[in-house]
Amino acid sequence: MWMIVNYVIWYLFVFIGIVWIMVMLMNKDVPPKKIKGSALPSVSVIIPAFNEESTIAKTIKSVLSLDYPRKLLDIIIVNDCSTDKTGKVADSFRKTGLIRIVHNERNRGKGYSLNRGISMSKGELIVCMDADSTVNKDALKMMVPHFEDRYMGAVTPALKVLNKKSSLESVQHIEYIFNVFFRKMLAFLDAIHVTPGAFSVYRKSVLKKIGGFDEDNLTEDMDIALSIHNAGYKIENELGAVSYTVCPDNWMTLFKQRVRWYRGAIHNSIKHSYLLFNKRYGNLGMFYMPFNVMSIFAIVFIFSSILYNVVFYASDFIFKLSLVNWDIEVMMSKLSLSAIPDLVFHSITTTTFLLMMGLGLGIGMLLISFRFVGEMDSGRKINYFFYLLIYPFAIMLFWTAALLFNIFRVKKRW
């Protein structure tokens, strides 16, 4: 039974990898969207902030540097009762005359802050901008033309990592580059399921139609994207619009971030379960969301299998070692040279073979992603191996923790 499950899981992952490559090849000659002669719409940029004193100034300067008519820009900063100097730093930008700042009376969360900003906004389009992000100055002008399609509900940027000094940060940079490729492939399939907080653009009328952001959702960017699809609107991705975000610089912060993300993904998959195998939602309902749900259980299964094998063989070794009175030399002598070939042969299991296949596919996908994005990283090559060989186990741990946290109803933490 376990072997059958193993086959099915690895078949799914190999299949999806091949699908992304085929989608890319089928759409490689699709021309980029160009600005027509129509007038530019007014845009409100909303920046929710909680304890972001070290990054918010750079975020605000980035927005003020946008190549977009100042008279069409409306910038709203919502200080969510920060306990540091975030509010004071934001207030220092009032003199520009382009910024409005509101202070929540108590900490209400990102969803509430975004909705408050939307209720005050003047623009036809809404930009949601995390307070630890920056954006290229031409990003907005590159994203706006997509809204000439009246069924366009939102447009996402190409999101990259701003900080990549340490190995952990560099590995996340590689991950984000792959996600740039991945999100564009989903755009070709009209199946984008997340509109990241780092400079996604929305049609204001659509946000109002669906009731704004869910204020009690751990991953409001996934929930809002699925709600946009449910309302009958599309989500596009603009590769030329590049935004940057600050990634976690230590394992504990990364763990907390990913568990929050993955708990939110599980919650939203349940909340929007009507999408599953629903042909009304095209590739999103018939292909991506079902695969996404199956992937969660597949990842947890693989991690559990690996953990079980490690514990089983370790305990078996310790038990046998105890039989020879903890004499490691006697234990090692039992492994004669003649037994080594058999030991090596039996270690090459089906799972090992599938892991090697997955590694080869992963390397190919990684190279395609960097070439597709046009950013061949010149950093330390060891980070690529870390990303392919070690990082997946961390991701499996995060997913398993997220599932267990949801099952045992651990308190939500933003």
Buried (B, 14 or more C-beta within 10 A) or exposed (E): EEEEBBEEBBEBBBEBBEBBBEBBEEEEEEEEBEEEEEEBBBBBBBBBBBBBBBBBBBBBEBBBEBEBEEEBBBBBBBBBBBEEBBBEBBBEBEEEEBBBBBBBEEBBBBBBBBBBBBEBBEBBBBBBBBBBBBBBEBBBBBBBBBBEEEEBBBBBBBBBBBBBEEBBBBBBBBBBBBBBBBBBBBBBBBBBBBBBBBBBBBBBEBBEBBEBBBBEBBBBBBBBBBBBBBBEBBBBBBBBBBBBBBBBBEEEEBBBBBBBBBBBBBBBBEBBEEBBEBEEBBBBBBBBBBBBBBBBEBBBBBBEBBBEEEEEEEEEEEEEBEEEEEEEEEBEEEEEEEEEEEEEEEEEEEBEEBBEBBBEBBEEBBEBBBEBBEBEBEEEEEBBBBBBEEBBEBBBBBBBBBBEBBEEEEEBEE
